[in-house]
């Protein structure tokens, strides 16, 4: 059963969740898929990270992981001729990812936020983005 979907207004602090080795592997696979332009596969891999998260405050970061999942779903929509669906997912992702001003599991979330803001009128250019992991 997936964790409770937190609402944006419920979140006060977000820390990196502690991942199991299986979740770490799925997270890295998601990054690899993302960087290869395989956005749907990245979405699926990151759902494997998200699903076992709990309802406790230690997993409030699920909202950011959900934002990353929506980010990849949005890019999938843009690259599979479903731009309306892609844009809706990017808007959902933007609202969630805007909660952070620091890295999440090594991903530079502020950079993604700047990219989403800068490319609002030209979403196709966002598909050129590659995720670089700082440290995990």
MDTraj code that builds the backbone (N, CA, C; nanometers):
import mdtraj as md
import numpy as np

residues = "UNK UNK UNK UNK UNK UNK UNK UNK UNK UNK UNK UNK UNK UNK UNK UNK UNK UNK UNK UNK UNK UNK UNK UNK UNK UNK UNK UNK UNK UNK UNK UNK UNK UNK UNK UNK UNK UNK UNK UNK UNK UNK UNK UNK UNK UNK UNK UNK UNK UNK UNK UNK UNK UNK UNK UNK UNK UNK UNK UNK UNK UNK UNK UNK UNK UNK UNK UNK UNK UNK UNK UNK UNK UNK UNK UNK UNK UNK UNK UNK UNK UNK UNK UNK UNK UNK UNK UNK UNK UNK UNK UNK UNK UNK UNK UNK UNK UNK UNK UNK UNK UNK UNK UNK UNK UNK UNK UNK UNK UNK UNK UNK UNK UNK UNK UNK UNK UNK UNK UNK UNK UNK UNK UNK UNK UNK UNK UNK UNK UNK UNK UNK UNK UNK UNK UNK".split()
xyz = np.array([
    [0.0848, -0.1176, 0.0000],
    [0.0000, 0.0000, 0.0000],
    [0.0896, 0.1244, 0.0000],
    [0.0640, 0.2183, -0.0891],
    [0.1479, 0.3389, -0.0939],
    [0.1259, 0.4262, 0.0295],
    [0.2203, 0.5155, 0.0545],
    [0.2030, 0.6056, 0.1687],
    [0.0898, 0.7049, 0.1430],
    [0.0425, 0.7624, 0.2517],
    [-0.0575, 0.8681, 0.2409],
    [0.0018, 0.9821, 0.1599],
    [-0.0739, 1.0341, 0.0672],
    [-0.0263, 1.1471, -0.0117],
    [-0.0411, 1.2734, 0.0715],
    [0.0712, 1.3304, 0.1095],
    [0.0680, 1.4521, 0.1888],
    [0.0248, 1.5705, 0.1035],
    [-0.0402, 1.6645, 0.1682],
    [-0.0782, 1.7879, 0.1010],
    [0.0322, 1.8900, 0.1234],
    [0.0491, 1.9779, 0.0281],
    [0.1551, 2.0783, 0.0349],
    [0.1475, 2.1574, 0.1648],
    [0.0278, 2.1960, 0.2059],
    [0.0135, 2.2785, 0.3263],
    [0.0440, 2.2022, 0.4558],
    [0.0544, 2.0710, 0.4498],
    [0.0874, 1.9904, 0.5680],
    [0.2370, 1.9856, 0.5978],
    [0.3186, 2.0215, 0.5014],
    [0.4625, 2.0006, 0.5118],
    [0.5297, 2.1210, 0.5781],
    [0.6083, 2.0945, 0.6814],
    [0.6854, 2.2022, 0.7438],
    [0.8346, 2.1832, 0.7192],
    [0.8836, 2.0613, 0.7303],
    [1.0244, 2.0325, 0.6993],
    [1.0310, 1.9035, 0.6197],
    [1.1300, 1.8978, 0.5332],
    [1.1484, 1.7777, 0.4518],
    [1.2939, 1.7351, 0.4623],
    [1.3107, 1.6118, 0.5009],
    [1.4439, 1.5530, 0.5070],
    [1.4512, 1.4397, 0.4056],
    [1.5724, 1.4048, 0.3663],
    [1.5881, 1.2881, 0.2804],
    [1.5406, 1.1653, 0.3561],
    [1.4584, 1.0825, 0.2944],
    [1.4173, 0.9595, 0.3615],
    [1.5339, 0.8602, 0.3647],
    [1.5294, 0.7708, 0.4601],
    [1.6266, 0.6623, 0.4660],
    [1.5733, 0.5521, 0.3754],
    [1.6492, 0.5183, 0.2733],
    [1.6049, 0.4188, 0.1759],
    [1.6670, 0.2832, 0.2052],
    [1.5918, 0.1797, 0.1745],
    [1.6468, 0.0452, 0.1806],
    [1.7399, 0.0270, 0.0614],
    [1.8163, -0.0799, 0.0591],
    [1.9052, -0.1035, -0.0555],
    [1.8235, -0.1235, -0.1832],
    [1.7050, -0.1854, -0.1725],
    [1.6191, -0.2033, -0.2902],
    [1.5697, -0.0674, -0.3412],
    [1.5324, 0.0207, -0.2489],
    [1.4876, 0.1537, -0.2889],
    [1.6029, 0.2335, -0.3508],
    [1.7227, 0.2222, -0.2941],
    [1.8386, 0.2911, -0.3518],
    [1.8648, 0.2438, -0.4938],
    [1.8558, 0.1122, -0.5156],
    [1.8755, 0.0577, -0.6504],
    [1.7702, 0.1109, -0.7473],
    [1.6446, 0.1121, -0.7045],
    [1.5362, 0.1624, -0.7896],
    [1.5527, 0.3114, -0.8175],
    [1.5987, 0.3858, -0.7159],
    [1.6203, 0.5291, -0.7331],
    [1.7277, 0.5543, -0.8395],
    [1.8377, 0.4801, -0.8313],
    [1.9454, 0.4951, -0.9298],
    [1.8995, 0.4523, -1.0692],
    [1.8213, 0.3449, -1.0767],
    [1.7665, 0.3023, -1.2062],
    [1.6802, 0.4136, -1.2651],
    [1.6013, 0.4785, -1.1794],
    [1.5179, 0.5893, -1.2266],
    [1.6020, 0.7016, -1.2848],
    [1.7128, 0.7328, -1.2195],
    [1.8030, 0.8371, -1.2706],
    [1.8609, 0.7946, -1.4051],
    [1.9044, 0.6704, -1.4137],
    [1.9613, 0.6197, -1.5391],
    [1.8585, 0.6243, -1.6519],
    [1.7362, 0.5800, -1.6229],
    [1.6297, 0.5872, -1.7233],
    [1.6027, 0.7319, -1.7627],
    [1.5930, 0.8206, -1.6640],
    [1.5666, 0.9620, -1.6898],
    [1.6725, 1.0184, -1.7845],
    [1.7983, 0.9947, -1.7519],
    [1.9075, 1.0506, -1.8314],
    [1.9173, 0.9894, -1.9703],
    [1.8524, 0.8745, -1.9907],
    [1.8469, 0.8122, -2.1234],
    [1.7226, 0.8552, -2.2004],
    [1.6413, 0.9433, -2.1397],
    [1.5188, 0.9885, -2.2050],
    [1.4054, 0.8885, -2.1950],
    [1.4210, 0.7872, -2.1105],
    [1.3170, 0.6861, -2.0911],
    [1.2339, 0.7278, -1.9690],
    [1.1511, 0.8296, -1.9912],
    [1.0824, 0.8948, -1.8804],
    [0.9777, 0.8062, -1.8143],
    [0.9047, 0.7275, -1.8921],
    [0.8048, 0.6418, -1.8294],
    [0.8720, 0.5377, -1.7404],
    [0.9828, 0.4820, -1.7863],
    [1.0556, 0.3834, -1.7069],
    [1.1118, 0.4469, -1.5791],
    [1.1566, 0.5719, -1.5889],
    [1.2042, 0.6440, -1.4701],
    [1.0893, 0.6617, -1.3716],
    [0.9734, 0.6990, -1.4246],
    [0.8527, 0.7143, -1.3440],
    [0.8228, 0.5844, -1.2688],
    [0.8267, 0.4725, -1.3384],
    [0.7976, 0.3432, -1.2770],
    [0.9024, 0.3066, -1.1713],
    [1.0289, 0.3299, -1.2009],
    [1.1356, 0.2983, -1.1048],
    [1.1186, 0.3811, -0.9776],
    [1.0876, 0.5098, -0.9929],
    [1.0711, 0.5950, -0.8751],
    [0.9445, 0.5610, -0.7981],
    [0.8441, 0.5081, -0.8649],
    [0.7272, 0.4607, -0.7899],
    [0.7657, 0.3438, -0.6998],
    [0.8619, 0.2621, -0.7443],
    [0.9101, 0.1518, -0.6605],
    [0.9820, 0.2032, -0.5360],
    [1.0343, 0.3235, -0.5420],
    [1.0954, 0.3862, -0.4240],
    [0.9847, 0.4415, -0.3346],
    [0.8861, 0.5024, -0.3949],
    [0.7789, 0.5704, -0.3223],
    [0.6836, 0.4747, -0.2511],
    [0.6459, 0.3650, -0.3182],
    [0.5415, 0.2750, -0.2660],
    [0.5668, 0.2253, -0.1232],
    [0.6876, 0.1836, -0.0866],
    [0.7058, 0.1315, 0.0496],
    [0.7220, 0.2388, 0.1573],
    [0.7174, 0.3655, 0.1204],
    [0.7332, 0.4699, 0.2213],
    [0.6153, 0.4659, 0.3177],
    [0.6386, 0.5174, 0.4380],
    [0.5383, 0.5099, 0.5443],
    [0.4612, 0.6409, 0.5563],
    [0.3663, 0.6411, 0.6474],
    [0.2873, 0.7607, 0.6744],
    [0.3496, 0.8488, 0.7813],
    [0.4634, 0.8065, 0.8376],
    [0.5280, 0.8819, 0.9434],
    [0.5980, 1.0067, 0.8936],
    [0.6268, 1.1000, 0.9837],
    [0.6911, 1.2260, 0.9454],
    [0.8311, 1.2057, 0.8866],
    [0.8959, 1.0934, 0.9180],
    [1.0284, 1.0665, 0.8606],
    [1.0206, 1.0460, 0.7088],
    [0.9007, 1.0208, 0.6578],
    [0.8822, 1.0025, 0.5141],
    [0.8039, 1.1167, 0.4498],
    [0.8043, 1.2353, 0.5120],
    [0.7390, 1.3506, 0.4494],
    [0.8007, 1.3836, 0.3142],
    [0.9215, 1.3357, 0.2906],
    [0.9861, 1.3563, 0.1609],
    [0.9147, 1.2862, 0.0470],
    [0.8145, 1.2048, 0.0794],
    [0.7398, 1.1378, -0.0279],
    [0.6786, 1.2401, -0.1221],
    [0.6476, 1.3579, -0.0717],
    [0.5865, 1.4595, -0.1580],
    [0.6860, 1.5078, -0.2646],
    [0.8142, 1.5108, -0.2303],
    [0.9157, 1.5494, -0.3283],
    [0.9383, 1.4354, -0.4273],
    [0.9418, 1.3143, -0.3771],
    [0.9546, 1.1994, -0.4662],
    [0.8356, 1.1936, -0.5611],
    [0.7165, 1.2229, -0.5094],
    [0.5983, 1.2285, -0.5951],
    [0.6121, 1.3392, -0.6989],
    [0.6725, 1.4523, -0.6593],
    [0.6983, 1.5599, -0.7551],
    [0.7932, 1.5149, -0.8646],
    [0.8955, 1.4386, -0.8291],
    [0.9888, 1.3860, -0.9303],
    [0.9183, 1.2868, -1.0231],
    [0.8298, 1.2054, -0.9658],
    [0.7524, 1.1107, -1.0468],
    [0.6639, 1.1873, -1.1451],
    [0.6001, 1.2950, -1.0988],
    [0.5163, 1.3757, -1.1881],
    [0.6002, 1.4505, -1.2909],
    [0.7207, 1.4902, -1.2530],
    [0.8130, 1.5540, -1.3466],
    [0.8428, 1.4591, -1.4623],
    [0.8747, 1.3325, -1.4298],
    [0.9050, 1.2364, -1.5360],
    [0.7810, 1.2026, -1.6168],
    [0.6650, 1.1942, -1.5511],
    [0.5406, 1.1687, -1.6246],
    [0.5108, 1.2848, -1.7197],
    [0.5411, 1.4064, -1.6749],
    [0.5227, 1.5228, -1.7611],
    [0.6124, 1.5190, -1.8833],
    [0.7370, 1.4821, -1.8627],
    [0.8296, 1.4723, -1.9754],
    [0.7892, 1.3597, -2.0693],
    [0.7387, 1.2510, -2.0130],
    [0.6883, 1.1415, -2.0970],
    [0.5735, 1.1929, -2.1844],
    [0.4825, 1.2684, -2.1246],
    [0.3718, 1.3243, -2.2020],
    [0.4196, 1.4149, -2.3139],
    [0.5177, 1.4975, -2.2842],
    [0.5699, 1.5891, -2.3870],
    [0.6363, 1.5144, -2.5015],
    [0.7042, 1.4046, -2.4700],
    [0.7793, 1.3317, -2.5731],
    [0.6971, 1.2226, -2.6401],
    [0.5736, 1.2017, -2.5948],
    [0.4898, 1.0983, -2.6567],
    [0.3626, 1.1585, -2.7155],
    [0.3735, 1.2831, -2.7553],
    [0.2647, 1.3534, -2.8231],
    [0.1383, 1.3642, -2.7385],
    [0.1573, 1.3813, -2.6087],
    [0.0464, 1.4090, -2.5173],
    [0.0811, 1.5352, -2.4398],
    [0.1001, 1.6483, -2.5112],
    [0.1487, 1.7688, -2.4446],
    [0.0562, 1.8229, -2.3366],
    [-0.0729, 1.8081, -2.3507],
    [-0.1648, 1.8564, -2.2476],
    [-0.1463, 1.7810, -2.1173],
    [-0.1390, 1.6505, -2.1273],
    [-0.1153, 1.5664, -2.0104],
    [0.0229, 1.5952, -1.9517],
    [0.1208, 1.6112, -2.0396],
    [0.2554, 1.6436, -1.9941],
    [0.2602, 1.7739, -1.9169],
    [0.1952, 1.8747, -1.9680],
    [0.1945, 2.0054, -1.9013],
    [0.1249, 1.9989, -1.7658],
    [0.0136, 1.9277, -1.7580],
    [-0.0560, 1.9146, -1.6292],
    [0.0342, 1.8476, -1.5246],
    [0.1056, 1.7439, -1.5653],
    [0.1961, 1.6779, -1.4721],
    [0.3130, 1.7678, -1.4331],
    [0.3636, 1.8466, -1.5270],
    [0.4722, 1.9394, -1.4936],
    [0.4237, 2.0470, -1.3962],
    [0.3007, 2.0922, -1.4111],
    [0.2461, 2.1901, -1.3169],
    [0.2321, 2.1307, -1.1769],
    [0.1858, 2.0056, -1.1690],
    [0.1760, 1.9387, -1.0385],
    [0.3153, 1.9237, -0.9764],
    [0.4104, 1.8829, -1.0588],
    [0.5477, 1.8650, -1.0114],
    [0.6049, 1.9968, -0.9614],
    [0.5797, 2.1036, -1.0330],
    [0.6326, 2.2349, -0.9965],
    [0.5860, 2.2755, -0.8568],
    [0.4580, 2.2547, -0.8272],
    [0.4045, 2.2916, -0.6953],
    [0.4719, 2.2119, -0.5832],
    [0.4969, 2.0859, -0.6068],
    [0.5590, 2.0031, -0.5028],
    [0.7084, 2.0330, -0.4891],
    [0.7788, 2.0399, -0.6000],
    [0.9234, 2.0603, -0.5953],
    [0.9592, 2.1991, -0.5419],
    [0.8669, 2.2942, -0.5551],
    [0.8908, 2.4297, -0.5035],
    [0.9020, 2.4329, -0.3513],
    [0.8634, 2.3246, -0.2848],
    [0.8746, 2.3191, -0.1391],
    [1.0200, 2.3142, -0.0919],
    [1.1113, 2.2746, -0.1808],
    [1.2508, 2.2569, -0.1401],
    [1.3420, 2.3612, -0.2009],
    [1.4364, 2.4042, -0.1202],
    [1.5405, 2.4964, -0.1693],
    [1.6779, 2.4314, -0.1518],
    [1.6785, 2.2991, -0.1437],
    [1.8037, 2.2253, -0.1294],
    [1.7920, 2.0918, -0.2035],
    [1.9017, 2.0193, -0.2087],
    [1.9035, 1.8901, -0.2764],
    [1.8145, 1.7895, -0.2049],
    [1.7684, 1.6922, -0.2800],
    [1.6890, 1.5822, -0.2264],
    [1.7481, 1.4538, -0.2809],
    [1.7973, 1.3694, -0.1915],
    [1.8623, 1.2443, -0.2309],
    [1.9690, 1.2689, -0.3375],
    [2.0384, 1.3801, -0.3242],
    [2.1471, 1.4131, -0.4157],
    [2.1060, 1.4872, -0.5411],
    [1.9763, 1.5012, -0.5663],
    [1.9275, 1.5710, -0.6857],
    [1.9114, 1.7183, -0.6535],
    [1.9619, 1.8030, -0.7406],
    [1.9548, 1.9480, -0.7230],
    [1.8135, 1.9962, -0.7574],
    [1.7257, 1.9924, -0.6586],
    [1.5865, 2.0330, -0.6788],
    [1.5754, 2.1808, -0.7162],
    [1.6535, 2.2721, -0.6543],
    [1.6448, 2.4119, -0.6977],
    [1.6777, 2.4298, -0.8468],
    [1.7703, 2.3490, -0.8978],
    [1.8022, 2.3570, -1.0412],
    [1.6824, 2.3138, -1.1254],
    [1.6142, 2.2087, -1.0835],
    [1.4941, 2.1649, -1.1563],
    [1.3871, 2.2732, -1.1479],
    [1.3713, 2.3347, -1.0303],
    [1.2738, 2.4436, -1.0161],
    [1.3052, 2.5587, -1.1109],
    [1.4326, 2.5978, -1.1190],
    [1.4712, 2.7062, -1.2109],
    [1.4444, 2.6659, -1.3557],
    [1.4750, 2.5428, -1.3880],
    [1.4514, 2.4926, -1.5233],
    [1.3023, 2.4968, -1.5578],
    [1.2183, 2.4518, -1.4671],
    [1.0744, 2.4528, -1.4927],
    [1.0215, 2.5945, -1.5083],
    [1.0719, 2.6862, -1.4269],
    [1.0295, 2.8259, -1.4384],
    [1.0775, 2.8877, -1.5696],
    [1.2034, 2.8634, -1.6033],
    [1.2643, 2.9224, -1.7229],
    [1.2019, 2.8675, -1.8517],
    [1.1592, 2.7424, -1.8497],
    [1.1090, 2.6788, -1.9714],
    [0.9569, 2.6776, -1.9791],
    [0.8926, 2.7556, -1.8941],
    [0.7461, 2.7536, -1.8904],
    [0.6837, 2.7760, -2.0277],
    [0.7415, 2.8611, -2.1087],
    [0.6847, 2.8896, -2.2410],
    [0.7430, 2.8004, -2.3500],
    [0.8447, 2.7208, -2.3171],
    [0.9055, 2.6307, -2.4157],
    [0.9414, 2.5001, -2.3462],
    [0.8410, 2.4184, -2.3176],
    [0.8612, 2.2971, -2.2388],
    [0.9504, 2.1939, -2.3082],
    [0.9546, 2.1941, -2.4395],
    [1.0370, 2.0948, -2.5090],
    [1.1828, 2.1006, -2.4656],
    [1.2323, 2.2189, -2.4330],
    [1.3736, 2.2318, -2.3957],
    [1.4049, 2.1644, -2.2621],
    [1.3028, 2.1363, -2.1806],
    [1.3272, 2.0725, -2.0521],
    [1.3724, 1.9277, -2.0699],
    [1.3428, 1.8676, -2.1845],
    [1.3824, 1.7290, -2.2074],
    [1.5329, 1.7144, -2.2279],
    [1.6042, 1.8249, -2.2380],
    [1.7503, 1.8202, -2.2516],
    [1.8209, 1.8107, -2.1169],
    [1.7473, 1.8197, -2.0077],
    [1.8030, 1.8179, -1.8741],
    [1.8489, 1.6774, -1.8361],
    [1.9635, 1.6678, -1.7706],
    [2.0137, 1.5411, -1.7171],
    [2.0367, 1.5566, -1.5683],
    [2.0042, 1.4558, -1.4923],
    [2.0204, 1.4586, -1.3478],
    [2.1636, 1.4214, -1.3115],
    [2.2236, 1.5062, -1.2306],
    [2.3564, 1.4794, -1.1739],
    [2.3386, 1.4594, -1.0242],
    [2.3892, 1.3512, -0.9715],
    [2.3777, 1.3246, -0.8276],
    [2.4996, 1.3785, -0.7566],
    [2.4754, 1.4581, -0.6528],
    [2.5847, 1.5127, -0.5723],
    [2.6455, 1.4021, -0.4879],
    [2.5763, 1.3576, -0.3868],
    [2.6165, 1.2424, -0.3054],
    [2.4907, 1.1844, -0.2450],
    [2.4923, 1.0564, -0.2243],
    [2.3757, 0.9922, -0.1661],
    [2.4151, 0.9153, -0.0435],
])
top = md.Topology()
chain = top.add_chain()
for i, resn in enumerate(residues, 1):
    res = top.add_residue(resn, chain, resSeq=i)
    for name in ("N", "CA", "C"):
        top.add_atom(name, md.element.get_by_symbol(name[0]), res)
traj = md.Trajectory(xyz[None], top)
